[in-house]
Amino acid sequence: MTAVLTIAALAVLPFLAYVAAVSTAAHIGYHILQLTQDVTVLETEHERLQAIASSLRAPDRIERLATTRLGLQAPRADQIAALPIAPTALRHGPPRAPGFWERLGEYFHRSEAAAAEPPR
Amino acid sequence: MIPRARRRDSGTPPGVSRGRTTALFCAWIIVLALLVLRMIDLQVVRAGVLQRLAIRQQLGLLKLPGRRGTVVDRMGRPLIMNVEVDSVYAVPRAIGDPDAFAREVSPVVHLTPSEVQARLRRGGPYFAWLVRRQPPSVVGAVAGLRLGDAIGTLPESRRAYPAGSLAASVLGFAGVDDAGLEGLELRYDGALRATEGVEVADRDAVGRELVQTQRILTPVHDGNTLVLTLDEVIQHIAERELGRAVQDARARDGMAIVMDPHTGGILAVATLPSFDSNQYQDAPPALWKNRAIADVYEPGSTFKLFLAAAALSSGVVAPEDRFPDPGQIRINGFTIHDAERPTHTSLLTLAEIVKYSSNVGAAQVATRLGKVRFQQYIWQFGFGSPTGIDLPGEAAGIIRPVTQWLGPSLQNIAFGQGISVTPLQLLVAASALGTHGLAVQPHVVAVIRDAAGHTIDTPGNVSPHRVIEREVADRILGMMREVVRDGTGTKAQLDGYTVAGKTGTAQRPGPRGGYEPGAYVSSFVGIVPAEAPRLAILVVVDRPRGMYFGGDVAAPVFREIARQALWYLRVPPQDVRVGDAGGRVGPGDVRR
């Protein structure tokens, strides 16, 4: 009798495991769906904020606020100066070769970039 | 008897007759047969129909909308982008009384009741757009009507132009279906347009997509990004300064183009009056076109530059040759006057004809040059054919065949009357004089990048071509410097920089032939710094009132645009030497 029950349990076990796996996959699928919707909402919000930021940074608006609200004026020609570049500023040596830690950092950075989600 | 009793014991329970058992068995068999028949009906007879029905209910075919590409200026500042907004739809089948519905909805969606009814009829029984891409106020008001299933909203992507009217004539606009209608939106519609994707996935009982069953049939591709040569700040400077000049001169309209003379990259195109691309429907369609490339005008004295180049290149006039300028001259029965300067007592060289903008001198040079030869040079400089800029609607200009150059036409064309060019053609031709005779391909788009950021095209990467000999171009540039130093263009002088330029004052052609009395087009084309050109700028002011000479109206605009743009581009004044750390030099301190 025990042997029969054991065989029956062993026979049923794969089906139970399959059902559990399908259930988990469905659960994860719903979670992914929710996250995808969240991403869409956030992307939309990001675009909206970008549009607002761009309109706030428009040169016309900045100039209008600067002159009307802050009382600023465009500088006169004699108020602007060109500063000659000092010779020391021009004396740059050849570019330094990256060290061990920098190369290692670059390697991991590349690995992370490669593993990232591909663009749509 | 015994066998009978034994039979009952083995077959039917006590008290149940054999007949009832048989009937029950038959009924069971009949039910089973019916079930089998039903199964055959479902699985065989109606299998196709039911399978299609099941697929429709369980399998979802989803369209994956892509995003139209964005447009940024040369520094990466967004000029065109997408924002999500709501559109309002109706479900005609769910509307009991269409008249009452139209009366209730029309004030909210800013339509008349008849328009609402027309849109309901235009749609299907279950869906009809009422208004698309509406502001939140309208969407909120629609929700406030509480009309249930009869009306609803759906999110849609809309083009946004965050800088408003800035560079509107270049950027253009896209319509409600994301199709480019004007400007760059139209010219690069194919590159900007997204490719819609398609996926199949099973749905659960409540219609949710089962991600694990998802299968992409067609991948979605977002539109490409355009990186322009345009600079938002220089564009703003050009529009502001041109706007001031148009307002001060009470002119009808104006144009200004700023270009890199070495690459042909357009840094700014200002056309006034302008419009807001976000509300393009509110502007008259006449404003939508880019008049800097689509309209032609008579260039006036700025055209003397090309006459002088042709005269020197062909060898018919030597630099030291002199021409009398008594203020007027009669040619083929017509009198030609000087427009910009009084009579000159001495004889003028070619350089002085350009410097003082002498029409009489130019007429004599043209006579010596001849019609055919002059026309060849005109073509050589690119007049009479589109420049090929990557914007829609470019005009070719009007260069009549020499057989139609009657009377004083040759002499008139010498000082830019009787010939029509686009502002861009003139700027490209003039900029070639600043780059040793090499003409560039003007362009607005520097790079096209795909959604992943990879460069897929560089439309403006075209090698310059020679339009005039290097020596001739350099000599004409020298004449242009004299125009600004001591000629008709002194108001274009810029402290710290050497400016080369030419003024133009042309009469406006009348609608019935001839010229309109008192109507002028004032212009100035210039290159700065003359030694190592960074900017080529053309300013055109149409119908100024009061002062109308190009040197008075357009040259100061050139100066202001050049001054601010050079500082913005960090082009130091010529008196600041690299390595000279001894002092601090401002434009007010350096020599004139």
Interface residues (C-beta under 8 A of the other chain):
Chain A: A25 A26 I28 G29 Y30 I32 L33 T36 T44 E47 R48 Q50 A51 I52 S54 S55 R57 A58 P59 D60 E63 R76 A77 D78 Q79 I80 A81 A82 L83 P84 I85 A86 P87 L90 P118 P119 R120
Chain B: G66 R77 P78 M81 N82 V83 E84 P155 A160 P162 A163 G164 L166 R208 E209 L210 V211 Q212 V220 D222 E232 V233 H236 R240 A451 A452 G453 D495 G496 R563 W567 P572 P573 V576 R577 V578 G579 D580 A581 G582 G583 R584 V585 G586 P587 G588 D589
